[in-house]
Amino acid sequence: MKYAIGVANGTDAIVIALRAAGVMPGDEVIFCTHTYVATAAAIHFAGAIPIAIDCARDHMMDVNQVEAKITSKTKAILPTQLNGRSCDMEALVKIAKKHNLVIVEDAAQALGATFKGAHVGSFGKAGTISFYPAKTLGCFGDGGAILTNDDEMYEQMMLLRDHGRNADGLVVTWGYNSRLDNLQAAILDFRLGQYNDIVKRRREIADLYHQKLSSLSELLLPISTQDEKDRRDIFQNYEIEADRRNELQAYLKENGIGTIVQWAGTLVHQFRDLKIEGNLPYSENMISRSLLLPIYPTLTNEDVEYVCDKIRTFYKR
């Protein structure tokens, strides 16, 4: 990418990118409900209206539902590259061009993931990254970045992240206080040197899970690296769907294995106080079955074997 702009966090990155892309109060922005609430919050604080759609079997935005949600107010599509995986960006780019819409990518969890050889964050007007400590490339606090190849977007985002000040120190527009802290930047600079090894190890662990668990009919696993054709997942998370999910989670906990149900099992449109409407059956069924298995670079092959053995034992009981 031509430009990478450091900002204070991943949420600010989306707000600033949307505003710089021309999203205005009253515009509608389409997003997938299977994401962290920050995605929708960024749309809201950019002044726009979040329009939720379902996810598909791969837990990514269901591109087949996008066009049905487009109205005269629709300005942008905000795909979340969730868990380290890419949406079908070819289909989304075609839809955006057909309807004259902007794409801004929420690539917070997917730095390094690719779709047909192109990196996430490079398909639209801008892509956003989070450096929160839980991310594959994390600092010791909050941090984020915005990627763009667009000169005008770059100039506008540089203003928006720094109180609207231009290179001469003059305030020429309203802006935010959202610069990336120097200490966090130094930590990220150091960790970038290890990043390829981090992603490689995550992919190795994902392959082990697939080898050991793919025979279980009770589970729906992410696509393995061996079966991928168009996408290269970095496996920020390893999210499965599981029969008797709650019982499985309790059993794994009894055996010293920590797991996570993302966002406490609540999708964005299910936070009623946010008043985001949506009849999204696949996502609602999926979140009742989904579970994140342990995946991090220092996890050993023996650790993975232990996790898989306990899962197989649970379903044999």
Long-range contacts (C-beta under 8 A, 24 or more apart in sequence): 1-119, 1-121, 1-122, 1-127, 1-147, 1-148, 1-149, 2-148, 2-149, 2-151, 2-154, 3-146, 3-147, 3-148, 3-149, 3-154, 4-145, 4-146, 4-147, 5-145, 5-146, 5-147, 5-148, 5-154, 5-157, 5-158, 5-161, 6-143, 6-144, 6-145, 6-179, 6-180, 6-185, 7-143, 7-144, 7-145, 7-146, 7-161, 7-178, 7-179, 7-180, 8-142, 8-143, 8-144, 8-161, 8-177, 8-178, 8-179, 8-180, 8-181, 9-130, 9-132, 9-142, 9-143, 9-144, 9-178, 10-38, 10-106, 10-108, 10-128, 10-129, 10-130, 10-131, 10-132, 10-142, 10-144, 11-38, 11-41, 11-42, 11-130, 11-144, 12-144, 12-161, 12-176, 12-178, 13-108, 13-128, 13-129, 13-130, 13-144, 13-145, 13-146, 14-38, 14-39, 14-42, 14-43, 14-46, 14-78, 14-104, 14-106, 14-128, 15-42, 15-45, 15-46, 15-176, 16-146, 16-157, 16-160, 16-161, 16-176, 16-178, 17-104, 17-125, 17-126, 17-127, 17-128, 17-146, 17-148, 17-153, 17-157, 18-42, 18-43, 18-46, 18-48, 18-76, 18-78, 18-104, 19-46, 19-47, 19-156, 19-160, 20-125, 20-126, 20-153, 20-156, 20-157, 20-160, 21-76, 21-102, 21-104, 21-125, 21-126, 21-153, 22-75, 22-102, 23-47, 23-48, 23-75, 23-76, 23-102, 24-48, 24-75, 26-73, 27-73, 27-74, 27-75, 27-76, 28-71, 28-73, 28-74, 28-75, 29-74, 29-75, 29-76, 29-77, 29-78, 30-66, 30-69, 30-70, 30-74, 30-76, 30-77, 30-78, 31-61, 31-77, 31-78, 31-79, 31-80, 31-106, 31-268, 32-60, 32-61, 32-62, 32-79, 32-80, 32-82, 32-283, 33-267, 33-268, 33-269, 33-270, 33-276, 33-278, 33-280, 33-283, 34-59, 34-60, 34-80, 34-82, 34-267, 34-283, 34-286, 34-287, 35-80, 35-82, 35-106, 35-268, 36-108, 36-263, 36-268, 37-263, 37-268, 37-271, 37-274, 38-108, 39-78, 39-80, 39-106, 39-268, 40-268, 40-274, 40-276, 42-78, 42-106, 43-78, 48-75, 48-76, 49-73, 50-268, 50-276, 52-268, 52-269, 52-276, 52-277, 52-278, 52-280, 53-278, 53-280, 54-278, 54-280, 54-281, 54-282, 54-283, 55-280, 55-282, 55-283, 55-286, 56-282, 57-220, 57-282, 58-85, 58-222, 58-223, 59-83, 59-85, 59-222, 59-239, 59-286, 59-290, 60-85, 60-86, 60-87, 60-88, 61-87, 61-92, 62-282, 63-87, 63-88, 63-91, 63-92, 63-95, 66-92, 66-95, 67-95, 67-99, 70-95, 70-99, 70-101, 74-99, 74-101, 75-101, 75-102, 76-101, 76-102, 76-103, 76-104, 77-101, 77-102, 77-103, 77-104, 77-124, 78-103, 78-104, 78-105, 78-106, 79-103, 79-105, 79-106, 80-106, 80-108, 80-109, 81-105, 81-106, 81-107, 81-108, 81-109, 81-110, 81-113, 81-120, 81-121, 82-109, 82-110, 83-109, 83-110, 83-222, 83-233, 83-235, 83-236, 83-237, 83-238, 83-239, 84-109, 84-110, 84-113, 84-136, 84-202, 84-233, 84-234, 84-235, 84-236, 84-237, 85-110, 85-113, 85-222, 85-231, 85-233, 85-234, 86-110, 86-113, 86-114, 86-115, 86-120, 86-231, 86-232, 86-233, 87-115, 88-115, 89-115, 89-116, 89-118, 89-120, 89-123, 90-115, 90-116, 90-230, 92-123, 93-123, 93-124, 96-124, 104-128, 107-147, 108-132, 108-135, 108-144, 109-135, 109-136, 109-236, 109-237, 110-234, 110-236, 111-135, 111-136, 111-137, 111-195, 111-234, 112-136, 112-195, 112-199, 112-234, 113-231, 113-232, 113-233, 113-234, 114-231, 114-232, 115-230, 115-231, 116-230, 116-231, 121-147, 122-147, 122-149, 125-150, 125-153, 126-150, 126-153, 126-157, 131-184, 131-188, 135-236, 136-195, 136-198, 136-199, 136-202, 136-234, 136-236, 137-188, 137-191, 137-192, 137-195, 137-198, 138-191, 139-184, 139-185, 139-187, 139-188, 139-191, 140-183, 140-184, 140-187, 141-181, 141-184, 142-184, 143-180, 143-181, 143-184, 143-185, 143-188, 144-180, 145-180, 197-297, 198-297, 199-234, 199-235, 201-297, 202-234, 202-235, 202-236, 202-295, 202-296, 202-297, 203-233, 203-234, 203-235, 205-235, 205-238, 205-295, 205-299, 205-304, 206-233, 206-235, 206-238, 206-295, 208-301, 208-304, 208-305, 208-308, 209-238, 209-293, 209-295, 209-304, 209-307, 209-308, 212-304, 212-305, 212-308, 212-312, 213-240, 213-308, 213-311, 213-312, 216-311, 216-312, 216-315, 218-242, 218-243, 218-244, 218-315, 219-243, 219-311, 220-289, 235-295, 237-262, 237-292, 237-295, 238-292, 238-293, 238-294, 238-295, 239-290, 239-291, 239-292, 240-290, 240-291, 240-292, 240-293, 241-286, 241-289, 241-290, 241-291, 242-289, 242-290, 242-291, 243-289, 243-315, 245-288, 245-289, 245-290, 245-291, 247-314, 248-291, 248-311, 248-314, 249-291, 251-310, 251-314, 252-307, 252-310, 252-311, 252-314, 255-310, 257-294, 257-306, 257-307, 257-310, 258-294, 259-291, 259-292, 259-293, 259-294, 260-291, 260-292, 261-287, 261-290, 261-291, 261-292, 262-287, 262-290, 262-292, 265-290
